Amino acid sequence: MLSKSFTTIASAFFVLTAVSAPARADSAVTCTDVSTPISVPGVPNGMIFGRYCRSARPTSKALQILVPGITYTHSYFDFPGFEGRYSYTRFMNDRGYDTLAIDRLGMGRSTRPPGGVLVNAFSNADALRQVVGAVRSNGLEGRSYDRIVLTGHSYGTFVSDLTAATYHDVDGVIGTGWFQQPTALGVAGIVAILWPAAIDARFFGTIADPTYVTTRPGTRGFFYRRADTDPAVIAADEATKDTASLSETTYLLPEAAGLTTRIGVPTLRVIGQYDNVICNPLPCTRNGLARLAPALFPAGAEVHVQPGAGHDVALELNNVDGFRAELAWLESRFPTG
């Protein structure tokens, strides 16, 4: 059972923190940095950072709230450089879908509690629930949304599942780099590449708590299938890596208790055929995962396996294959009329 917030947020609203220049050359889409106040156990005055990108004119399409995985920030969904080649937000924005890509609690530009023990699956889901509630109550920059879909990657998918299953406040879940839980070899592989962020050159002097971790230098390739990846992307990923908390491994308990059966809304899973976290030791196949889906997702689930891809499906050479599957699912599940 999730812990409740210590205090009630008096006014759930988004506060504009910075405004960027138009994110697209034709200015049809603009992006703004926003934040929302949150209160979770041990963090009564927290803040979740978000990057809100919207089309020039309002649409009736669902808003996607984008939730990154461990050691990633919102930039996973709008990967810098490469002329936007690896930007999920650009792909969706150009097709009329507004997006809000967040940094989860404890990472990026969101509040990082001094103790990593406060950053776990439950506090992440609670914080995400408050972001969803703020959007539903107050909209974003004067624009309201009748339907909200959580789009997660890896551990961000798990947080999205947990939020949907606990609070029942969203209309759908898209999950990438995640099915129901990692394999044993997948977990072992992740643990093997982590070390304390306090001793990593990228975070030296800014993080002291040893329960915050990041990936060891030179190990980001674990998240990719090298045959399907530009080496420059892995290098850029290494240069922009973030942190995770050891307490986030509490995901194992709720998963074992049938979390996915309680999601209650339609979901889509997009998984790389050679995902080291989910498809290890055997490659994933659509037929194999589809056979498991009805029992795990009684509210309905579709499965798309991105051929030849590894874990970071949005950052690999054939990322558009997955992007198109997500677009097709959105358009079929949430028609605009």
Sequence and secondary structure as in RCSB ss.txt:
>XXXX:A:sequence
MLSKSFTTIASAFFVLTAVSAPARADSAVTCTDVSTPISVPGVPNGMIFGRYCRSARPTSKALQILVPGITYTHS
YFDFPGFEGRYSYTRFMNDRGYDTLAIDRLGMGRSTRPPGGVLVNAFSNADALRQVVGAVRSNGLEGRSYDRIVL
TGHSYGTFVSDLTAATYHDVDGVIGTGWFQQPTALGVAGIVAILWPAAIDARFFGTIADPTYVTTRPGTRGFFYR
RADTDPAVIAADEATKDTASLSETTYLLPEAAGLTTRIGVPTLRVIGQYDNVICNPLPCTRNGLARLAPALFPAG
AEVHVQPGAGHDVALELNNVDGFRAELAWLESRFPTG
>XXXX:A:secstr
     SS  S    EEEEE S SSTTSSEEEEEEEEEEEETTEEEEEEEEEEEEESS  SS EEEEE  TT  GG
GTB SSGGGTTBHHHHHHTTT  EEEE  TTSTTS   SSGGG SHHHHHHHHHHHHHHHHHH BTTB  S EEE
EEETHHHHHHHHHHHHH   SEEEEES SSS  HHHHHHHHHHEEEGGGSTTTTTT   TTEEEE TT GGGGS 
GGGS HHHHHHHHHT   EEGGGGGGHHHHHTTGGGG  S EEEEEETT TTTS SS   HHHHHHHHHHH TT 
EEEEEETT  S GGGSTTHHHHHHHHHHHHHHHS   
